Amino acid sequence: MNKTDLIANIAAETELSKVAVASVLDKFIETVQATVGGGEEVVLVGFGTFKASARAARTGKNPRTGETLKIEATTVPSFKPGAKFKEIVAKAK
């Protein structure tokens, strides 16, 4: 499912217009990005947690040349699914 499909699905389920759903979804995404980018977590109980995670510096290898290179430490966004989300996915198998 892509963003357009998601918007259409939510619009059909809620009887809201696609424009309204798209606006809310865009604002949700912007808010999560700004909050996590600012170092805070976004916790949606049952769904999951969006947060920033530190990734340590490490040594990597160029797959073409085999040359060893240093990969610098960085901060990356991460998502940890909640218990209910995990349960739903496990039952789908």
VOBAKE-31066 format. One record per residue: residue in three letters; y, x, z of N, C-alpha, C, CB in turn. Coordinates in steps of 0.05 Angstrom, whole numbers, m for minus. Each point is the difference from the previous one (the first is absolute). Glycine has a CB too. Layout:
<atoms>
atom res:ala n.y:Y n.x:X n.z:Z ca.y:Y ca.x:X ca.z:Z c.y:Y c.x:X c.z:Z cb.y:Y cb.x:X cb.z:Z $
...
</atoms>
This chain:
<atoms>
atom res:met n.y:m23 n.x:17 n.z:0 ca.y:23 ca.x:m17 ca.z:0 c.y:25 c.x:18 c.z:0 cb.y:m25 cb.x:m37 cb.z:25 $
atom res:asn n.y:43 n.x:31 n.z:m43 ca.y:25 ca.x:15 ca.z:m1 c.y:22 c.x:m16 c.z:13 cb.y:m15 cb.x:24 cb.z:m42 $
atom res:lys n.y:40 n.x:m13 n.z:42 ca.y:22 ca.x:m14 ca.z:14 c.y:6 c.x:m27 c.z:m13 cb.y:19 cb.x:45 cb.z:11 $
atom res:thr n.y:m20 n.x:m47 n.z:m37 ca.y:5 ca.x:m26 ca.z:m13 c.y:m21 c.x:m20 c.z:7 cb.y:21 cb.x:24 cb.z:m38 $
atom res:asp n.y:m46 n.x:m16 n.z:40 ca.y:m22 ca.x:m19 ca.z:8 c.y:4 c.x:m8 c.z:29 cb.y:m31 cb.x:22 cb.z:m33 $
atom res:leu n.y:39 n.x:m4 n.z:50 ca.y:4 ca.x:m6 ca.z:28 c.y:23 c.x:m20 c.z:3 cb.y:m16 cb.x:46 cb.z:13 $
atom res:ile n.y:38 n.x:m42 n.z:m27 ca.y:22 ca.x:m18 ca.z:1 c.y:m8 c.x:m28 c.z:m10 cb.y:32 cb.x:38 cb.z:m7 $
atom res:ala n.y:m47 n.x:m39 n.z:m14 ca.y:m9 ca.x:m26 ca.z:m11 c.y:m18 c.x:m14 c.z:20 cb.y:4 cb.x:18 cb.z:m47 $
atom res:asn n.y:m22 n.x:m3 n.z:59 ca.y:m19 ca.x:m12 ca.z:20 c.y:15 c.x:m11 c.z:24 cb.y:m35 cb.x:32 cb.z:m16 $
atom res:ile n.y:54 n.x:m17 n.z:27 ca.y:15 ca.x:m9 ca.z:23 c.y:17 c.x:m24 c.z:m7 cb.y:1 cb.x:47 cb.z:18 $
atom res:ala n.y:11 n.x:m46 n.z:m41 ca.y:17 ca.x:m23 ca.z:m9 c.y:m17 c.x:m25 c.z:m2 cb.y:30 cb.x:32 cb.z:m25 $
atom res:ala n.y:m54 n.x:m30 n.z:14 ca.y:m17 ca.x:m24 ca.z:m2 c.y:m9 c.x:m10 c.z:27 cb.y:m16 cb.x:17 cb.z:m45 $
atom res:glu n.y:10 n.x:1 n.z:63 ca.y:m9 ca.x:m8 ca.z:27 c.y:22 c.x:m12 c.z:17 cb.y:m35 cb.x:36 cb.z:m3 $
atom res:thr n.y:59 n.x:m27 n.z:m1 ca.y:22 ca.x:m8 ca.z:18 c.y:19 c.x:m20 c.z:m13 cb.y:m3 cb.x:44 cb.z:22 $
atom res:glu n.y:0 n.x:m49 n.z:m47 ca.y:17 ca.x:m18 ca.z:m15 c.y:29 c.x:10 c.z:m2 cb.y:m29 cb.x:m38 cb.z:14 $
atom res:leu n.y:33 n.x:64 n.z:m10 ca.y:26 ca.x:13 ca.z:m4 c.y:1 c.x:10 c.z:m29 cb.y:3 cb.x:14 cb.z:49 $
atom res:ser n.y:22 n.x:m9 n.z:m58 ca.y:2 ca.x:10 ca.z:m28 c.y:m8 c.x:29 c.z:0 cb.y:38 cb.x:m32 cb.z:m10 $
atom res:lys n.y:m46 n.x:41 n.z:m14 ca.y:m8 ca.x:28 ca.z:m4 c.y:24 c.x:18 c.z:6 cb.y:m35 cb.x:m13 cb.z:m34 $
atom res:val n.y:59 n.x:4 n.z:27 ca.y:24 ca.x:16 ca.z:5 c.y:4 c.x:5 c.z:30 cb.y:21 cb.x:m18 cb.z:m43 $
atom res:ala n.y:m25 n.x:m4 n.z:59 ca.y:4 ca.x:2 ca.z:29 c.y:m21 c.x:18 c.z:12 cb.y:19 cb.x:m46 cb.z:0 $
atom res:val n.y:m44 n.x:43 n.z:m9 ca.y:m22 ca.x:17 ca.z:11 c.y:5 c.x:29 c.z:m8 cb.y:m32 cb.x:m39 cb.z:m3 $
atom res:ala n.y:40 n.x:44 n.z:m22 ca.y:5 ca.x:28 ca.z:m8 c.y:23 c.x:12 c.z:16 cb.y:m15 cb.x:m12 cb.z:m46 $
atom res:ser n.y:35 n.x:m3 n.z:52 ca.y:23 ca.x:10 ca.z:16 c.y:m10 c.x:7 c.z:28 cb.y:32 cb.x:m28 cb.z:m26 $
atom res:val n.y:m48 n.x:11 n.z:39 ca.y:m10 ca.x:6 ca.z:27 c.y:m18 c.x:24 c.z:m1 cb.y:4 cb.x:m49 cb.z:12 $
atom res:leu n.y:m22 n.x:50 n.z:m31 ca.y:m18 ca.x:23 ca.z:m2 c.y:15 c.x:26 c.z:m4 cb.y:m35 cb.x:m31 cb.z:m19 $
atom res:asp n.y:55 n.x:31 n.z:1 ca.y:16 ca.x:24 ca.z:m4 c.y:14 c.x:9 c.z:25 cb.y:7 cb.x:m14 cb.z:m47 $
atom res:lys n.y:4 n.x:m5 n.z:62 ca.y:14 ca.x:6 ca.z:25 c.y:m20 c.x:11 c.z:21 cb.y:35 cb.x:m36 cb.z:m10 $
atom res:phe n.y:m59 n.x:24 n.z:11 ca.y:m21 ca.x:10 ca.z:18 c.y:m6 c.x:29 c.z:m6 cb.y:m19 cb.x:m47 cb.z:4 $
atom res:ile n.y:15 n.x:53 n.z:m30 ca.y:m7 ca.x:28 ca.z:m8 c.y:23 c.x:19 c.z:7 cb.y:m29 cb.x:m18 cb.z:m37 $
atom res:glu n.y:54 n.x:10 n.z:31 ca.y:23 ca.x:17 ca.z:7 c.y:2 c.x:5 c.z:30 cb.y:24 cb.x:m19 cb.z:m40 $
atom res:thr n.y:m29 n.x:m2 n.z:56 ca.y:2 ca.x:3 ca.z:29 c.y:m22 c.x:18 c.z:11 cb.y:19 cb.x:m46 cb.z:2 $
atom res:val n.y:m43 n.x:43 n.z:m12 ca.y:m22 ca.x:18 ca.z:9 c.y:6 c.x:29 c.z:m8 cb.y:m33 cb.x:m38 cb.z:m5 $
atom res:gln n.y:42 n.x:42 n.z:m19 ca.y:6 ca.x:27 ca.z:m9 c.y:23 c.x:13 c.z:16 cb.y:m15 cb.x:m13 cb.z:m46 $
atom res:ala n.y:36 n.x:m2 n.z:52 ca.y:22 ca.x:10 ca.z:15 c.y:m8 c.x:6 c.z:29 cb.y:32 cb.x:m26 cb.z:m29 $
atom res:thr n.y:m48 n.x:8 n.z:41 ca.y:m8 ca.x:3 ca.z:28 c.y:m19 c.x:24 c.z:3 cb.y:5 cb.x:m49 cb.z:7 $
atom res:val n.y:m25 n.x:51 n.z:m24 ca.y:m18 ca.x:23 ca.z:1 c.y:14 c.x:26 c.z:m7 cb.y:m39 cb.x:m31 cb.z:m12 $
atom res:gly n.y:57 n.x:29 n.z:m8 ca.y:16 ca.x:24 ca.z:m7 c.y:18 c.x:9 c.z:22 cb.y:m2 cb.x:m15 cb.z:m46 $
atom res:gly n.y:9 n.x:m3 n.z:64 ca.y:17 ca.x:7 ca.z:23 c.y:m16 c.x:9 c.z:24 cb.y:32 cb.x:m33 cb.z:m16 $
atom res:gly n.y:m59 n.x:35 n.z:13 ca.y:m17 ca.x:10 ca.z:21 c.y:m12 c.x:m21 c.z:19 cb.y:28 cb.x:40 cb.z:m3 $
atom res:glu n.y:m23 n.x:m65 n.z:m3 ca.y:m12 ca.x:m21 ca.z:17 c.y:m24 c.x:m12 c.z:m14 cb.y:45 cb.x:m10 cb.z:19 $
atom res:glu n.y:m61 n.x:m4 n.z:m3 ca.y:m24 ca.x:m14 ca.z:m10 c.y:6 c.x:m29 c.z:m6 cb.y:m30 cb.x:32 cb.z:25 $
atom res:val n.y:16 n.x:m44 n.z:m43 ca.y:1 ca.x:m29 ca.z:m5 c.y:m28 c.x:m10 c.z:6 cb.y:36 cb.x:3 cb.z:m36 $
atom res:val n.y:m39 n.x:m19 n.z:57 ca.y:m25 ca.x:m10 ca.z:10 c.y:m2 c.x:m30 c.z:m6 cb.y:m2 cb.x:35 cb.z:37 $
atom res:leu n.y:m18 n.x:m43 n.z:m53 ca.y:m6 ca.x:m27 ca.z:m6 c.y:m27 c.x:m6 c.z:12 cb.y:28 cb.x:m1 cb.z:m43 $
atom res:val n.y:m29 n.x:m11 n.z:67 ca.y:m25 ca.x:m4 ca.z:14 c.y:m20 c.x:m15 c.z:m17 cb.y:26 cb.x:m1 cb.z:44 $
atom res:gly n.y:m50 n.x:11 n.z:m45 ca.y:m21 ca.x:m12 ca.z:m16 c.y:m1 c.x:11 c.z:m29 cb.y:4 cb.x:m40 cb.z:28 $
atom res:phe n.y:19 n.x:48 n.z:m38 ca.y:2 ca.x:11 ca.z:m27 c.y:m2 c.x:30 c.z:0 cb.y:27 cb.x:m39 cb.z:m14 $
atom res:gly n.y:m8 n.x:52 n.z:28 ca.y:m1 ca.x:29 ca.z:1 c.y:27 c.x:12 c.z:8 cb.y:m35 cb.x:m1 cb.z:m34 $
atom res:thr n.y:35 n.x:28 n.z:34 ca.y:24 ca.x:15 ca.z:8 c.y:8 c.x:20 c.z:m22 cb.y:m14 cb.x:m5 cb.z:48 $
atom res:phe n.y:39 n.x:4 n.z:m55 ca.y:12 ca.x:19 ca.z:m19 c.y:15 c.x:21 c.z:17 cb.y:4 cb.x:m36 cb.z:m37 $
atom res:lys n.y:m9 n.x:61 n.z:32 ca.y:13 ca.x:21 ca.z:15 c.y:2 c.x:26 c.z:m16 cb.y:m16 cb.x:m21 cb.z:43 $
atom res:ala n.y:32 n.x:39 n.z:m33 ca.y:2 ca.x:27 ca.z:m12 c.y:m19 c.x:18 c.z:14 cb.y:49 cb.x:m7 cb.z:m12 $
atom res:ser n.y:m64 n.x:23 n.z:m3 ca.y:m19 ca.x:19 ca.z:11 c.y:7 c.x:28 c.z:m9 cb.y:m36 cb.x:m36 cb.z:1 $
atom res:ala n.y:34 n.x:55 n.z:17 ca.y:5 ca.x:28 ca.z:m6 c.y:m25 c.x:12 c.z:m13 cb.y:33 cb.x:4 cb.z:38 $
atom res:arg n.y:m29 n.x:10 n.z:m59 ca.y:m22 ca.x:14 ca.z:m13 c.y:6 c.x:31 c.z:3 cb.y:m9 cb.x:m39 cb.z:m34 $
atom res:ala n.y:m9 n.x:53 n.z:46 ca.y:3 ca.x:28 ca.z:5 c.y:0 c.x:17 c.z:m26 cb.y:m22 cb.x:m7 cb.z:45 $
atom res:ala n.y:34 n.x:30 n.z:m43 ca.y:m2 ca.x:19 ca.z:m22 c.y:m28 c.x:9 c.z:m4 cb.y:47 cb.x:16 cb.z:9 $
atom res:arg n.y:m55 n.x:m11 n.z:m34 ca.y:m28 ca.x:8 ca.z:m5 c.y:0 c.x:17 c.z:m25 cb.y:m18 cb.x:m42 cb.z:22 $
atom res:thr n.y:m6 n.x:53 n.z:m27 ca.y:m4 ca.x:16 ca.z:m24 c.y:m15 c.x:m17 c.z:m20 cb.y:m1 cb.x:43 cb.z:27 $
atom res:gly n.y:10 n.x:m43 n.z:m52 ca.y:m13 ca.x:m15 ca.z:m21 c.y:m8 c.x:19 c.z:m22 cb.y:26 cb.x:m41 cb.z:11 $
atom res:lys n.y:m38 n.x:29 n.z:m32 ca.y:m9 ca.x:16 ca.z:m23 c.y:8 c.x:m14 c.z:m25 cb.y:m38 cb.x:19 cb.z:27 $
atom res:asn n.y:49 n.x:m4 n.z:m46 ca.y:6 ca.x:m11 ca.z:m27 c.y:m26 c.x:m4 c.z:m14 cb.y:46 cb.x:23 cb.z:m1 $
atom res:pro n.y:m53 n.x:m48 n.z:m7 ca.y:m26 ca.x:m4 ca.z:m12 c.y:m3 c.x:13 c.z:m28 cb.y:m2 cb.x:m43 cb.z:25 $
atom res:arg n.y:24 n.x:48 n.z:m39 ca.y:m2 ca.x:13 ca.z:m26 c.y:m5 c.x:30 c.z:2 cb.y:30 cb.x:m35 cb.z:m18 $
atom res:thr n.y:m14 n.x:48 n.z:36 ca.y:m2 ca.x:29 ca.z:1 c.y:m16 c.x:10 c.z:23 cb.y:44 cb.x:1 cb.z:m22 $
atom res:gly n.y:m48 n.x:m18 n.z:42 ca.y:m14 ca.x:10 ca.z:24 c.y:18 c.x:14 c.z:19 cb.y:m41 cb.x:3 cb.z:m27 $
atom res:glu n.y:66 n.x:m1 n.z:20 ca.y:20 ca.x:15 ca.z:16 c.y:4 c.x:m15 c.z:26 cb.y:23 cb.x:18 cb.z:m41 $
atom res:thr n.y:m22 n.x:m3 n.z:63 ca.y:6 ca.x:m11 ca.z:27 c.y:30 c.x:m4 c.z:2 cb.y:m41 cb.x:22 cb.z:20 $
atom res:leu n.y:49 n.x:m46 n.z:m9 ca.y:28 ca.x:m4 ca.z:5 c.y:5 c.x:m14 c.z:26 cb.y:7 cb.x:m4 cb.z:m49 $
atom res:lys n.y:17 n.x:8 n.z:60 ca.y:7 ca.x:m11 ca.z:26 c.y:12 c.x:m28 c.z:m4 cb.y:7 cb.x:47 cb.z:19 $
atom res:ile n.y:m17 n.x:m67 n.z:m5 ca.y:11 ca.x:m27 ca.z:m1 c.y:15 c.x:m4 c.z:26 cb.y:m38 cb.x:m18 cb.z:m30 $
atom res:glu n.y:64 n.x:12 n.z:27 ca.y:17 ca.x:m2 ca.z:24 c.y:m6 c.x:m25 c.z:16 cb.y:35 cb.x:25 cb.z:m25 $
atom res:ala n.y:m27 n.x:m24 n.z:51 ca.y:m3 ca.x:m23 ca.z:17 c.y:19 c.x:m22 c.z:m10 cb.y:m13 cb.x:29 cb.z:40 $
atom res:thr n.y:6 n.x:m54 n.z:m36 ca.y:16 ca.x:m22 ca.z:m9 c.y:m6 c.x:m25 c.z:17 cb.y:2 cb.x:19 cb.z:m47 $
atom res:thr n.y:14 n.x:m39 n.z:43 ca.y:m4 ca.x:m26 ca.z:13 c.y:m6 c.x:m20 c.z:m22 cb.y:31 cb.x:12 cb.z:40 $
atom res:val n.y:m52 n.x:m28 n.z:m36 ca.y:m8 ca.x:m19 ca.z:m20 c.y:m3 c.x:m28 c.z:13 cb.y:m24 cb.x:37 cb.z:m27 $
atom res:pro n.y:28 n.x:m58 n.z:11 ca.y:m5 ca.x:m27 ca.z:11 c.y:m30 c.x:m5 c.z:2 cb.y:44 cb.x:m16 cb.z:m19 $
atom res:ser n.y:m51 n.x:1 n.z:40 ca.y:m28 ca.x:m8 ca.z:2 c.y:m3 c.x:m28 c.z:10 cb.y:m12 cb.x:48 cb.z:10 $
atom res:phe n.y:m11 n.x:m60 n.z:m15 ca.y:m6 ca.x:m27 ca.z:8 c.y:m26 c.x:m1 c.z:14 cb.y:26 cb.x:m19 cb.z:m38 $
atom res:lys n.y:m27 n.x:7 n.z:62 ca.y:m25 ca.x:m2 ca.z:15 c.y:m6 c.x:m30 c.z:2 cb.y:8 cb.x:43 cb.z:26 $
atom res:pro n.y:m29 n.x:m53 n.z:m38 ca.y:m6 ca.x:m29 ca.z:1 c.y:m7 c.x:m9 c.z:28 cb.y:m16 cb.x:3 cb.z:m47 $
atom res:gly n.y:24 n.x:m28 n.z:52 ca.y:m6 ca.x:m12 ca.z:26 c.y:m29 c.x:m11 c.z:1 cb.y:49 cb.x:m12 cb.z:5 $
atom res:ala n.y:m57 n.x:4 n.z:19 ca.y:m27 ca.x:m9 ca.z:5 c.y:m8 c.x:m24 c.z:m18 cb.y:4 cb.x:17 cb.z:47 $
atom res:lys n.y:14 n.x:m36 n.z:m49 ca.y:m6 ca.x:m24 ca.z:m16 c.y:m3 c.x:7 c.z:m29 cb.y:25 cb.x:m28 cb.z:33 $
atom res:phe n.y:m8 n.x:45 n.z:m43 ca.y:m1 ca.x:9 ca.z:m28 c.y:m27 c.x:14 c.z:m5 cb.y:51 cb.x:4 cb.z:m2 $
atom res:lys n.y:m58 n.x:14 n.z:20 ca.y:m26 ca.x:15 ca.z:m3 c.y:m23 c.x:m19 c.z:0 cb.y:20 cb.x:39 cb.z:23 $
atom res:glu n.y:m19 n.x:m59 n.z:m6 ca.y:m21 ca.x:m20 ca.z:3 c.y:m3 c.x:m16 c.z:m26 cb.y:8 cb.x:m3 cb.z:49 $
atom res:ile n.y:14 n.x:m5 n.z:m61 ca.y:m1 ca.x:m16 ca.z:m25 c.y:m11 c.x:17 c.z:m23 cb.y:40 cb.x:m27 cb.z:16 $
atom res:val n.y:m32 n.x:52 n.z:m17 ca.y:m11 ca.x:17 ca.z:m22 c.y:m29 c.x:6 c.z:4 cb.y:45 cb.x:21 cb.z:m4 $
atom res:ala n.y:m54 n.x:m17 n.z:29 ca.y:m28 ca.x:6 ca.z:5 c.y:m17 c.x:m24 c.z:m7 cb.y:13 cb.x:31 cb.z:37 $
atom res:lys n.y:m4 n.x:m56 n.z:m32 ca.y:m15 ca.x:m24 ca.z:m7 c.y:m2 c.x:m4 c.z:m30 cb.y:14 cb.x:m20 cb.z:43 $
atom res:ala n.y:5 n.x:31 n.z:m58 ca.y:1 ca.x:m5 ca.z:m29 c.y:m22 c.x:16 c.z:m15 cb.y:49 cb.x:m8 cb.z:4 $
atom res:lys n.y:m60 n.x:28 n.z:9 ca.y:m21 ca.x:16 ca.z:m13 c.y:m24 c.x:m15 c.z:m3 cb.y:18 cb.x:40 cb.z:18 $
</atoms>
